[in-house]
Each structure stands twice: as structure tokens, then as C-alpha cells.
Amino acid sequence: MLEVRSVRKRFGGNQAVDDCSFTVEAQTSVGLIGPNGAGKTTTVNLISGRMPIDSGSVEFKGEPIHNLPMWRVARRGLTRTFQISRELRALTVMENMLIAAQLQRFEGLVQTVFELPRIRAAEQDGVRKAFELLELFQLDRLANQYAANLSGGQKRLLELARSLMTDPELLILDEPLAGVNPTTARNIAEYIETVRARGVTLLIIEHNLNMVERLCERVIVMAEGSVLAEGSMREIRDNPAVVDAYLGTVV
């Protein structure tokens, strides 16, 4: 489904991503791990269209996407979340959901007038879909609350629910468990498993390696901007190069 080929990205004198290559097969859940500064988030930014690559290529479902803006990549079925939840604080939970819906496909006054019934039907479908997802993530009772009032864990769940409004085929989760307590992390992990059960392919950046082992059947290890190793978590734990990359800490 996703193929990253020899991707490079430099910021001034820092080679953030250096000849990075890996694949993600459809209907799998893949972990992307590595020490801080390994280039994981930069790689995700390059994949998702948030920033341009210097060289190399990114293909999604056999088509190049590395020259596309982020919204076009999302339209093709590849969506990502961020390390820090990006809820729109001044909007309600429901409004946050609806703003992610791909509803506004009608441009121009004349077209809007003649397509008004279709626009209204699309909006109603969006509200129905948003409420179903809020129910799935047990946020429906908070639909009319301002997003700013949510707890850290609830904001994580809102971002996860909102990402599903775009009907992604591949969802990239950038440290979905960061900054939450162990109980909340376990709850979020259960919801991620629910997303996987819906048929969504997952690429997960995460430092909680126990959760990576729980959620991912294959793991990609990055260090210094490149892929260092790939395999199951058991294989990764026994790889001396991976242990060295984590500064001697057993992973």
C-alpha cells in the first residue's frame, strides 16, 4: 500500500532523513520506532505531504504522492495524526468532527443554488457519521462541549475519531499514547485496535514499546534518518544494532 524509496530531507547542515526506504502492506499494523532525533516524524511529514522531499519517492497504492499537498494526500486515503493533539479549541467536539468531513465539494454561487439539496443531504450524512464515530469512541455525550474543555486522553480520542471522518485506508498515528497515564494509554490502545478491526492499515510511531508489541505485527527501526532494522518485536529486541541505537538500553 505504501512504498518509501530512498527518501532524503536536509535542514541546513542536518540530514534529517537519509536514504530511507520501507514498505507498508495493506491490512497490516506497522510500528515505526527509534531514538529521539531518528527522523521518524520528519519521515511521516514527508509521506503525508506536510513538507516536500529533497529526493526519492513516496508511492501510495502504486501512485506517487510526494509532490502532492497534504489535503490531496488525505483525499487519496492517507491520513495522519500529530504528536500534540490539534483540536480546534474554540469549536465544539461535533464541529471538530464536521470540519474534517469532505463535504464542501460545491463551488460558485450558481452551482451552490442548483446543488442545494445535495449539499444539505451531504451535511446530514456528515452529522450522522460524526455522531456514530463519537459513539464508537464514547465521546457522544461531549458532542456539544468545547474541545478546549476535554482532558488529554479525550483530546487524543477526538483526534483519532476525527481522522476517521476522511475514511482513510492508511492512518499514520504519531505518538498516540504520548503524555497520557498508563490507564488511559491502555484505553487508547483498545480504540486503536478497534480502528484496525475496521480494516484500516496503520503506521504507528510510538515510544511505548510494550504497546508497539501489542498493536503491531511488524516493526521498523530508524536511526540517524535511515532504516536500521525491520522485523517482529522479538527479532528487534535481539538485534545488537538496535540495542546500540537506544544507547545500550534493552528495547
TIKOL-728033 format. One record per residue (C-alpha): x, y, z; residue in three letters; residue number from 1. Coordinates in Angstrom, 2 decimals. Example, Ala and Ser with C-alpha at 12.3 -4.5 7.8 and 13.67 -1.06 7.14 Angstrom:
2
+---------+---------+---------+------+-----+
!       x !       y !       z ! rest !  nr !
+---------+---------+---------+------+-----+
!   12.30 !   -4.50 !    7.80 !  ALA !   1 !
!   13.67 !   -1.06 !    7.14 !  SER !   2 !
+---------+---------+---------+------+-----+
END
This chain:
251
+---------+---------+---------+------+-----+
!       x !       y !       z ! rest !  nr !
+---------+---------+---------+------+-----+
!    0.00 !    0.00 !    0.00 !  MET !   1 !
!    2.81 !    2.42 !    0.90 !  LEU !   2 !
!    6.33 !    2.40 !   -0.53 !  GLU !   3 !
!    9.00 !    4.85 !    0.62 !  VAL !   4 !
!   12.05 !    4.76 !   -1.66 !  ARG !   5 !
!   15.42 !    6.36 !   -0.87 !  SER !   6 !
!   13.84 !    9.47 !    0.64 !  VAL !   7 !
!   16.11 !   12.27 !    1.83 !  ARG !   8 !
!   15.47 !   15.54 !    3.65 !  LYS !   9 !
!   18.04 !   18.07 !    4.85 !  ARG !  10 !
!   17.52 !   21.09 !    7.10 !  PHE !  11 !
!   20.58 !   23.29 !    6.74 !  GLY !  12 !
!   23.51 !   21.17 !    7.90 !  GLY !  13 !
!   21.31 !   18.45 !    9.40 !  ASN !  14 !
!   20.48 !   15.40 !    7.27 !  GLN !  15 !
!   17.19 !   14.59 !    9.00 !  ALA !  16 !
!   16.21 !   11.74 !    6.66 !  VAL !  17 !
!   18.91 !    9.89 !    4.75 !  ASP !  18 !
!   18.14 !    7.28 !    2.09 !  ASP !  19 !
!   15.10 !    5.98 !    3.99 !  CYS !  20 !
!   13.21 !    3.08 !    2.39 !  SER !  21 !
!   10.45 !    0.81 !    3.67 !  PHE !  22 !
!    7.02 !   -0.55 !    2.75 !  THR !  23 !
!    3.68 !   -0.96 !    4.50 !  VAL !  24 !
!    1.42 !   -3.71 !    3.25 !  GLU !  25 !
!   -2.36 !   -3.33 !    3.17 !  ALA !  26 !
!   -4.31 !   -4.67 !    6.15 !  GLN !  27 !
!   -1.28 !   -4.59 !    8.47 !  THR !  28 !
!   -0.24 !   -2.61 !   11.51 !  SER !  29 !
!    3.39 !   -1.47 !   11.42 !  VAL !  30 !
!    5.37 !    0.23 !   14.18 !  GLY !  31 !
!    7.96 !    2.92 !   13.43 !  LEU !  32 !
!   10.35 !    3.28 !   16.35 !  ILE !  33 !
!   13.75 !    4.75 !   17.12 !  GLY !  34 !
!   15.55 !    7.11 !   19.48 !  PRO !  35 !
!   14.69 !   10.80 !   19.60 !  ASN !  36 !
!   16.09 !   12.56 !   16.55 !  GLY !  37 !
!   15.99 !    9.40 !   14.43 !  ALA !  38 !
!   13.88 !   11.15 !   11.77 !  GLY !  39 !
!   10.57 !    9.36 !   12.40 !  LYS !  40 !
!    8.27 !   12.39 !   12.49 !  THR !  41 !
!   10.11 !   14.08 !    9.62 !  THR !  42 !
!    9.58 !   10.91 !    7.57 !  THR !  43 !
!    5.87 !   11.00 !    8.35 !  VAL !  44 !
!    5.75 !   14.67 !    7.39 !  ASN !  45 !
!    7.31 !   13.77 !    4.03 !  LEU !  46 !
!    4.93 !   10.86 !    3.47 !  ILE !  47 !
!    1.81 !   12.87 !    4.31 !  SER !  48 !
!    2.72 !   15.89 !    2.17 !  GLY !  49 !
!    3.32 !   18.27 !    5.05 !  ARG !  50 !
!    6.74 !   19.08 !    3.62 !  MET !  51 !
!    8.46 !   18.31 !    0.29 !  PRO !  52 !
!   11.16 !   15.66 !   -0.05 !  ILE !  53 !
!   14.61 !   16.55 !   -1.35 !  ASP !  54 !
!   14.98 !   13.32 !   -3.31 !  SER !  55 !
!   13.49 !    9.86 !   -3.53 !  GLY !  56 !
!    9.83 !    8.94 !   -3.89 !  SER !  57 !
!    6.72 !    8.02 !   -1.94 !  VAL !  58 !
!    4.04 !    5.86 !   -3.55 !  GLU !  59 !
!    0.59 !    5.13 !   -2.15 !  PHE !  60 !
!   -1.43 !    2.37 !   -3.82 !  LYS !  61 !
!    1.05 !    2.42 !   -6.69 !  GLY !  62 !
!    0.77 !    6.16 !   -7.39 !  GLU !  63 !
!    3.36 !    8.85 !   -6.48 !  PRO !  64 !
!    2.18 !   11.24 !   -3.78 !  ILE !  65 !
!    5.39 !   13.01 !   -2.74 !  HIS !  66 !
!    4.61 !   16.11 !   -4.82 !  ASN !  67 !
!    1.04 !   16.44 !   -3.56 !  LEU !  68 !
!   -0.16 !   18.85 !   -0.83 !  PRO !  69 !
!   -1.37 !   17.33 !    2.40 !  MET !  70 !
!   -5.08 !   17.71 !    1.65 !  TRP !  71 !
!   -4.74 !   15.89 !   -1.66 !  ARG !  72 !
!   -2.87 !   13.05 !    0.03 !  VAL !  73 !
!   -5.73 !   12.81 !    2.54 !  ALA !  74 !
!   -8.27 !   12.76 !   -0.28 !  ARG !  75 !
!   -6.48 !    9.71 !   -1.70 !  ARG !  76 !
!   -6.96 !    7.83 !    1.55 !  GLY !  77 !
!   -3.82 !    8.53 !    3.62 !  LEU !  78 !
!   -4.43 !   10.48 !    6.84 !  THR !  79 !
!   -2.18 !   11.23 !    9.81 !  ARG !  80 !
!   -2.43 !   12.48 !   13.37 !  THR !  81 !
!    0.13 !   14.58 !   15.26 !  PHE !  82 !
!    2.25 !   14.20 !   18.38 !  GLN !  83 !
!    0.36 !   17.05 !   20.03 !  ILE !  84 !
!   -3.42 !   16.91 !   19.68 !  SER !  85 !
!   -4.59 !   19.62 !   17.28 !  ARG !  86 !
!   -8.17 !   20.11 !   18.32 !  GLU !  87 !
!   -9.85 !   23.39 !   17.41 !  LEU !  88 !
!  -10.32 !   24.66 !   20.93 !  ARG !  89 !
!  -12.96 !   27.29 !   20.18 !  ALA !  90 !
!  -15.21 !   24.77 !   18.41 !  LEU !  91 !
!  -17.36 !   22.04 !   19.90 !  THR !  92 !
!  -16.46 !   18.37 !   19.66 !  VAL !  93 !
!  -19.09 !   17.89 !   16.94 !  MET !  94 !
!  -17.81 !   20.91 !   15.00 !  GLU !  95 !
!  -14.29 !   19.49 !   15.17 !  ASN !  96 !
!  -15.61 !   16.30 !   13.63 !  MET !  97 !
!  -17.56 !   18.03 !   10.87 !  LEU !  98 !
!  -14.69 !   20.27 !    9.82 !  ILE !  99 !
!  -12.80 !   17.11 !    8.83 !  ALA ! 100 !
!  -15.64 !   15.84 !    6.66 !  ALA ! 101 !
!  -15.15 !   16.10 !    2.92 !  GLN ! 102 !
!  -18.42 !   17.90 !    2.34 !  LEU ! 103 !
!  -17.58 !   21.14 !    0.61 !  GLN ! 104 !
!  -17.29 !   19.99 !   -2.99 !  ARG ! 105 !
!  -19.53 !   22.69 !   -4.44 !  PHE ! 106 !
!  -18.02 !   25.97 !   -5.62 !  GLU ! 107 !
!  -19.62 !   29.04 !   -7.16 !  GLY ! 108 !
!  -22.97 !   30.70 !   -6.49 !  LEU ! 109 !
!  -24.84 !   29.15 !   -9.42 !  VAL ! 110 !
!  -23.65 !   25.64 !   -8.65 !  GLN ! 111 !
!  -24.48 !   26.10 !   -4.98 !  THR ! 112 !
!  -28.05 !   27.18 !   -5.78 !  VAL ! 113 !
!  -28.72 !   24.22 !   -8.07 !  PHE ! 114 !
!  -26.93 !   21.71 !   -5.84 !  GLU ! 115 !
!  -28.52 !   22.90 !   -2.57 !  LEU ! 116 !
!  -30.50 !   19.67 !   -1.94 !  PRO ! 117 !
!  -27.34 !   17.59 !   -2.43 !  ARG ! 118 !
!  -25.35 !   19.90 !   -0.16 !  ILE ! 119 !
!  -27.95 !   19.57 !    2.60 !  ARG ! 120 !
!  -28.06 !   15.80 !    2.20 !  ALA ! 121 !
!  -24.25 !   15.64 !    2.41 !  ALA ! 122 !
!  -24.27 !   17.75 !    5.57 !  GLU ! 123 !
!  -26.86 !   15.47 !    7.16 !  GLN ! 124 !
!  -24.79 !   12.42 !    6.25 !  ASP ! 125 !
!  -21.75 !   14.10 !    7.80 !  GLY ! 126 !
!  -23.56 !   14.77 !   11.09 !  VAL ! 127 !
!  -24.81 !   11.19 !   11.21 !  ARG ! 128 !
!  -21.36 !    9.79 !   10.52 !  LYS ! 129 !
!  -19.74 !   12.10 !   13.09 !  ALA ! 130 !
!  -22.19 !   11.07 !   15.79 !  PHE ! 131 !
!  -21.66 !    7.37 !   15.04 !  GLU ! 132 !
!  -17.90 !    7.83 !   15.43 !  LEU ! 133 !
!  -18.32 !    9.83 !   18.64 !  LEU ! 134 !
!  -20.45 !    6.99 !   19.99 !  GLU ! 135 !
!  -17.75 !    4.49 !   18.98 !  LEU ! 136 !
!  -15.14 !    6.47 !   20.94 !  PHE ! 137 !
!  -17.56 !    7.21 !   23.81 !  GLN ! 138 !
!  -17.42 !   10.95 !   23.16 !  LEU ! 139 !
!  -21.07 !   11.37 !   22.10 !  ASP ! 140 !
!  -22.07 !   12.85 !   25.47 !  ARG ! 141 !
!  -19.45 !   15.56 !   24.89 !  LEU ! 142 !
!  -20.59 !   16.43 !   21.36 !  ALA ! 143 !
!  -21.69 !   19.94 !   22.32 !  ASN ! 144 !
!  -18.79 !   20.64 !   24.69 !  GLN ! 145 !
!  -15.97 !   22.90 !   23.59 !  TYR ! 146 !
!  -12.89 !   20.90 !   22.62 !  ALA ! 147 !
!  -10.78 !   23.08 !   24.90 !  ALA ! 148 !
!  -12.54 !   21.54 !   27.91 !  ASN ! 149 !
!  -11.57 !   17.95 !   27.10 !  LEU ! 150 !
!   -9.00 !   16.02 !   29.08 !  SER ! 151 !
!   -5.73 !   15.00 !   27.45 !  GLY ! 152 !
!   -6.99 !   11.47 !   26.82 !  GLY ! 153 !
!  -10.28 !   12.72 !   25.39 !  GLN ! 154 !
!   -8.40 !   15.03 !   23.02 !  LYS ! 155 !
!   -6.40 !   12.04 !   21.80 !  ARG ! 156 !
!   -9.62 !   10.13 !   21.16 !  LEU ! 157 !
!  -11.19 !   13.12 !   19.40 !  LEU ! 158 !
!   -8.22 !   13.33 !   17.05 !  GLU ! 159 !
!   -8.47 !    9.61 !   16.36 !  LEU ! 160 !
!  -12.22 !    9.83 !   15.73 !  ALA ! 161 !
!  -11.81 !   12.93 !   13.56 !  ARG ! 162 !
!   -9.21 !   11.19 !   11.40 !  SER ! 163 !
!  -11.80 !    8.52 !   10.53 !  LEU ! 164 !
!  -14.14 !   11.16 !    9.09 !  MET ! 165 !
!  -11.95 !   11.10 !    5.96 !  THR ! 166 !
!  -12.42 !    7.32 !    5.51 !  ASP ! 167 !
!   -8.66 !    6.61 !    5.47 !  PRO ! 168 !
!   -7.26 !    3.43 !    4.01 !  GLU ! 169 !
!   -3.92 !    4.11 !    5.72 !  LEU ! 170 !
!   -3.78 !    6.00 !    9.02 !  LEU ! 171 !
!   -0.46 !    7.24 !   10.43 !  ILE ! 172 !
!   -0.50 !    7.76 !   14.19 !  LEU ! 173 !
!    2.31 !    9.95 !   15.52 !  ASP ! 174 !
!    2.87 !    9.00 !   19.18 !  GLU ! 175 !
!   -0.83 !    8.45 !   20.01 !  PRO ! 176 !
!   -0.02 !    7.49 !   23.61 !  LEU ! 177 !
!    2.32 !   10.39 !   24.42 !  ALA ! 178 !
!    1.52 !   12.39 !   27.52 !  GLY ! 179 !
!   -1.22 !   10.14 !   28.93 !  VAL ! 180 !
!   -1.20 !    7.95 !   32.03 !  ASN ! 181 !
!   -0.89 !    4.15 !   31.74 !  PRO ! 182 !
!   -4.61 !    3.51 !   32.22 !  THR ! 183 !
!   -5.55 !    6.00 !   29.51 !  THR ! 184 !
!   -2.83 !    4.57 !   27.25 !  ALA ! 185 !
!   -4.38 !    1.11 !   27.55 !  ARG ! 186 !
!   -7.81 !    2.54 !   26.74 !  ASN ! 187 !
!   -6.48 !    4.37 !   23.67 !  ILE ! 188 !
!   -4.71 !    1.18 !   22.56 !  ALA ! 189 !
!   -8.05 !   -0.63 !   22.67 !  GLU ! 190 !
!   -9.57 !    2.03 !   20.42 !  TYR ! 191 !
!   -6.63 !    1.73 !   18.02 !  ILE ! 192 !
!   -7.35 !   -1.99 !   17.85 !  GLU ! 193 !
!  -10.96 !   -1.08 !   17.02 !  THR ! 194 !
!   -9.75 !    1.10 !   14.16 !  VAL ! 195 !
!   -7.62 !   -1.77 !   12.88 !  ARG ! 196 !
!  -10.64 !   -4.07 !   13.06 !  ALA ! 197 !
!  -12.47 !   -1.67 !   10.73 !  ARG ! 198 !
!   -9.94 !   -2.56 !    8.00 !  GLY ! 199 !
!   -7.69 !    0.50 !    8.30 !  VAL ! 200 !
!   -3.96 !   -0.07 !    7.68 !  THR ! 201 !
!   -1.86 !    1.52 !   10.43 !  LEU ! 202 !
!    1.64 !    3.01 !   10.66 !  LEU ! 203 !
!    2.31 !    3.88 !   14.31 !  ILE ! 204 !
!    5.15 !    5.96 !   15.74 !  ILE ! 205 !
!    5.38 !    5.20 !   19.44 !  GLU ! 206 !
!    7.97 !    5.09 !   22.24 !  HIS ! 207 !
!    5.92 !    2.76 !   24.45 !  ASN ! 208 !
!    7.43 !   -0.47 !   23.13 !  LEU ! 209 !
!    5.08 !   -2.72 !   25.08 !  ASN ! 210 !
!    2.19 !   -1.08 !   23.24 !  MET ! 211 !
!    4.05 !   -1.32 !   19.93 !  VAL ! 212 !
!    4.41 !   -5.05 !   20.53 !  GLU ! 213 !
!    0.69 !   -5.27 !   21.33 !  ARG ! 214 !
!   -0.50 !   -3.25 !   18.34 !  LEU ! 215 !
!    1.98 !   -4.06 !   15.57 !  CYS ! 216 !
!    2.97 !   -7.32 !   13.90 !  GLU ! 217 !
!    5.99 !   -5.73 !   12.20 !  ARG ! 218 !
!    8.37 !   -3.05 !   13.44 !  VAL ! 219 !
!   10.66 !   -0.68 !   11.52 !  ILE ! 220 !
!   13.56 !    0.83 !   13.48 !  VAL ! 221 !
!   15.04 !    4.16 !   12.39 !  MET ! 222 !
!   18.32 !    5.71 !   13.49 !  ALA ! 223 !
!   20.10 !    8.78 !   12.11 !  GLU ! 224 !
!   17.49 !    9.22 !    9.40 !  GLY ! 225 !
!   17.69 !    5.71 !    7.95 !  SER ! 226 !
!   16.08 !    2.34 !    8.49 !  VAL ! 227 !
!   18.29 !    0.33 !   10.82 !  LEU ! 228 !
!   16.28 !   -2.88 !   11.12 !  ALA ! 229 !
!   12.90 !   -4.47 !   10.44 !  GLU ! 230 !
!   11.09 !   -7.47 !   11.87 !  GLY ! 231 !
!    8.93 !   -8.68 !   14.71 !  SER ! 232 !
!    9.41 !   -7.11 !   18.13 !  MET ! 233 !
!   11.14 !  -10.30 !   19.29 !  ARG ! 234 !
!   13.63 !  -10.03 !   16.42 !  GLU ! 235 !
!   14.14 !   -6.33 !   17.13 !  ILE ! 236 !
!   14.85 !   -6.97 !   20.82 !  ARG ! 237 !
!   17.63 !   -9.41 !   19.91 !  ASP ! 238 !
!   19.28 !   -7.14 !   17.33 !  ASN ! 239 !
!   22.57 !   -5.70 !   18.74 !  PRO ! 240 !
!   22.47 !   -2.74 !   16.35 !  ALA ! 241 !
!   19.05 !   -1.75 !   17.67 !  VAL ! 242 !
!   20.23 !   -2.04 !   21.26 !  VAL ! 243 !
!   23.18 !    0.22 !   20.44 !  ASP ! 244 !
!   20.85 !    2.75 !   18.77 !  ALA ! 245 !
!   18.93 !    3.00 !   22.01 !  TYR ! 246 !
!   22.16 !    3.90 !   23.82 !  LEU ! 247 !
!   22.55 !    0.46 !   25.35 !  GLY ! 248 !
!   19.00 !    0.21 !   26.67 !  THR ! 249 !
!   17.33 !   -3.14 !   26.04 !  VAL ! 250 !
!   14.16 !   -2.49 !   23.98 !  VAL ! 251 !
+---------+---------+---------+------+-----+
END
